[in-house]
Amino acid sequence: MRALRVTEPGPVTANLIKLVTTPRPVPRTGELLLSVEACGICRTDLHIAEGDLPTHRSGVIPGHEIVGRIVHIADGTSTTFRVGDLVGVPWLRHTCGTCKYCRAGKENLCPSSEYTGWDHDGGYAEYVAVPADYALALPAGYDIEHLAPLLCAGIIGYRALKRADLPPGGRLGIYGFGGSAHLTAQVAIEQGATVHVMTRDQTARDLALELGAASVGDTYDTPPEPLDSAIIFAPVGDVVPVALQALDHGGTVSLAGIHMSDTPPLNYQRHLFHEKQIHSVEANTRDDAREFLDIAQKHRLHVTTTTYPLEGALTALRDLKAGRFSGAAVLCPHKKGDDDATH
């Protein structure tokens, strides 16, 4: 099969992700073999490719927003899925199930957790093997390319929204407006929130207004009213004090990313007093994923995507870094063409 491997972490301006021909994975007991129909491009993939996140597997195939069709179920695997089913594969790939975090319903904090496209080969490929217990049933009514971003951008954004402690009818600030934020904003608006978006990109601001944001501004602008909660999707530590200062008393800032540049010193009176709080987000639980996909089934989300062929993965990562598209990017391994993106 064809696949993209991270040959050596480094700037995506260099050709450090290579298109290779590699053996098709052989699923072990408990696993499914999928033909990859689509795989979303996540900023975490960029962090892995560039070495911001430490290497867990040499030469790993990135990608963890996978929509695939089951072509084989390994012998001895107990599952309700059948050959031919279309399923989703998220970031969370395995947890131990026995530690105190798993037993408490916090499997995202499991010290033995493993991740698709980081600890094991992911979806920048024509086939992928995945544990059946961590594969997800998908909502109906979406095109395949629009399903892929739901599987991390959507799920992690939903986790970040839960961690933001937004009160009913509250005022939510969103900092950065890419693949995850544009889905999270829709969920929050559907739940009755007033959403204010702060982002540097004018195209993203236009999309935010189209999706129902009450206001848009630059990343470092002050929103038009105090915020009950804020979510920072931009991996920029300098935004943290800006968001904290925009909070009303008792407000919460939720940090949605797995990686962020250093946060500058905080002033207690200006940034933290009045019982303001900061919540980080680590991965998600399978319950988070099922809850979000149920929302996506009940309330049609507008998923904005730009598609690339498999051989266009490096271009897609460069475009993500440069902010050249709105919403999410998606690889379609069976799409024919050159590195040019299509909307």
N, C-alpha and C positions, 0 to 999 in steps of 0.2 A: 504494500500500500504506500501511497504518498503521505508524507507528514512533515511538519516543521519542528526542528529540534533547536533548543538553545545551546549552541556549540560552546560559547563562552560568554558569560554575562558582560555587558558593556553597553555603551550608547547605541541606541537604535539607528543613529546616523551611520554606524558601521554595519557591515553585513554579518552580524553575529547570530542570526537565526537562519538556518539553512533548510532548504527543501530537500528531503532525502527520500529514498526508497528503502523501506524497512519492513520486516516481517509483520504480518497481521497478528495482533495479540491473540493469545489463546486463553479463553476464560477458564478460571478455576472454579471448583465447587462453590456455589453461592454467588456466582457472577453471571452477567449477561454480556453478550457480544452485540454491539450496536454498529450499524452503518450510520455514520454521522451525516445528518441532513443539514445542520446548521450549527455554528458555534459562535457565540458572542465574543467580542473583544472587550476585555475588562481592564481597567487601569492596573489591577493587580498583576495581570500578564505583563504589562509594561514594567512594573517594579521587579518582577522576576527576571525579565529579559535584561534589564539594565543593572541588576545586582543590588538594587535597593533592599530587596529581601534576600536573605542568605540562601544559597543553593541547597536544596534538600535532595536532589537527584541529578546526577550529572547527565547532561544531554536530554533533559526532560522535554516532552512535548507539552506545551502550555495549553490552556483552554479549559474553562469550567462552566460555561453557559451552553451546555450541549443539548441539542435536540437530535435524537437518534431513533432509528427503527431496529427493533430486536431481530437479529438474524440467527441467533443461536442462544440457547440456555444450557449452561453447563450441567452435566449429569449430577444428580443429588441436590440440585438447587430448589429450595422451597420458595415459591413466589406465585402471586396471582396473575402476573404478567404472562403474556403468550407471545410466541414468535409472530412478528408482523405488527405488534403494538408500537406506537410512537410514545417515547418516554423522555423525561428530562433528567439531566445529570447536573447537579449543582457543585459548589465549591466543597462542601463537607462530604467526605468520602467514607470515613470510618471513625468510630469511637469505641472505647473499650466496653462500655455498657455496665461496668462494675464499680468504677471509682465514685467518690462522694458527689462529684458534679453530675455524672450521668444518672446516679440514683435520685438526685434532686431535680431532675428535669433541666439541667444546665449542661447538656452534652457539648455545647459550643466551647466550654471551658475545659474539656477533657484533656489532661496532659498527654494522652496517647493519641489524640486526634490526628487524622491524616486528610490530605486535601488533593482534589483532582487538579492536575496540571502543575503540581508542586512536588508532592510526595510520589505521585504516580502519573503516568502519561495521560494527557487530556485530549481535548477535542480538536486541536489544529491538525487533523488527520482524517483519513477516510473511514477508519474504524477505531473503536475504543471499547475496552472491557471495563465493566463497572459492577460494584456490588449491588445485587438486586434489592437489598434492604434500604439502600440509599438512593435508588432511582425514584422518580416522582411521576405520578399521573399528571397529565397536562390538561389545562382548560380547553374547551372547545371554542371554535369560532375565530381562531387566530391563524394567520398564515405562519408557516414554519419559521420564516426569518423574524417574525414578530414575537414568537414564543421564546427564542433564545435569550434575549435580554431579561426576560422575567426571572430567569433561573439564577441570577446573582444580582444584577442591577436592581431588579424588583425585590427580591427576597432580602438582600442586605439593607436596601432602603427602607423596607418595612420594619426590619429589626431596629434600624436607627430611629425611625419614627416612634416605635414603642419605647425606646430608651430616652426619647426626648420628653416624656411625661407631659404631652400636650393636653391641656384640659379640654373638655367638650366646648366646641365653638371658639377655641383659642386662636391666638395670633402666632403664626409660625414663620420664622425666617429661614430661608434656604440659601446657603452660601456655596456657589458653584452650581452649574445647571447642565450636567451631562446626562449620560445614560441612566444612572440611578436616580438622580434628582428629578428628572422629568416624569418618572413614574411615581415617585414618592409624593410629589406635589399633587398629582391627581388623586391619590388615595386620601391625602389629608383634606383636600377640597371636598371630596365625596363624603367625608366624615364630618363636614361642617366647619372646617378651619378657614381662617383668612390667611392667605399665603403671600409673603413678600419675598421676592427673589433678588439676590445680590450676586452679580456675575460680571466678568469683564467683557464677555463676548456679546455683541449686539444681536447676532442671529439667535443666540440662546435666549436673550431677553425677549425677542419677538416671539419665540416659541412659548416662553413662559406666559406671556399675555394671552396667546391663543388658547392655552390650556386652562386659563382662568385665574392666574395670579392677580392679586389686587394691585400690586405695584412691582416695578423692576428698577434696579439701580446698579451702580458699579459695586465691585466686591467690597470696597471699604466705605461705601456710603452708609449713612444712618437711615434706617427704615422710617417710614412716615409715622409710626406709632410704636410704643414699647412692645417688645415681644414676650410672649409667655414661654416660648421655646424656640430653639434654633438648631438646625442640623448643618454641620460643616461637611460638605462633600469634597471641596477643594483640598488637596493634600498639602496645605500651606499653614504652618504653625502661626504665622503672623496674623491669621484671621481670628484666632481664638480670643484674644483680648477685645477685638472689634465686636465679635458676637456677644461676648459677656457684657460689654458696656451697653449693648442694645437691649438687653433683657430688662423686663420689669422685675420687681421684687419677687423672690422665690422661683425665678425662672431657671431653665435647664438648657445647657448646650450639649448636644449629642455629636460625637466625633465619629463619622461613618467609615473612615478609611482604615485599611490595615497598615498603612504607612503614612507618615506625615513629617514634614520638616520640623525642626526644633521650634518649640513655643517660646516666645520672648518672655522676660520676667513680667509677672502680673503684679499690679498694685492692689493690695487687699481692699482698700476703701472703694476704689473705682470699679474694680472688676469682680470681686467676690463677695463683698458684704451684702447684706439683705438676703442672706441664705440662697444665693445663687450657687449652682452646682454644675459640674462637668461630668458627663458619662461617656466613657469610651464604648466601642462596639467591637466585639470579637466574633467573627463568623456568624453562624446562626444555628438554631436547632431545626430538626426535621418538622417539629410542630410549627415553627415560624414559617417554614416553606409551605406547608400545607395550608396554613391560615391565609397567607398571601395569595396563593394560587386559587383558593376558594373566592377571595375577593375579586381576582381577575376573571373568574368565571361569572360571578354575579354582576359585576360592573365592568363593562367593556372599557379597557384602557387604550388610549391612543399611544402606540409605540412607534417612535420615530427612528428609522434605521437607515444606514448606508451599507450596502453589501459589497463584498469583495470576494474574488475567487480564492482558493486555498493558496495559490502562489503569490497572492497579494497581501499576505499577512504582515510582512514587514512594512509595506506601505501603509497598511491600516494602523499599525502601532505608531508609525511616524505621524500620521494624520491625527491620531488621538493626542499625542504629545503636543502637537502644534495647534490643537483646537480647530481643525479644518472641517469638522462636521458637527451637526446638531444631533442630540439624542445619542443613539448607540450605533456601533459598527458591528457587522455580522459577517463571518466567513461562511461561504457556501461551497463545500468541497466539490460538489458535482457541477458547480457553475463553471462554464467555459469562458475564457477571456484572458485579457492581460491584467496588469496591475491597476487599471483604471477602476474607480468605484462607480457604482450605480445606486440611484436612490429608489 
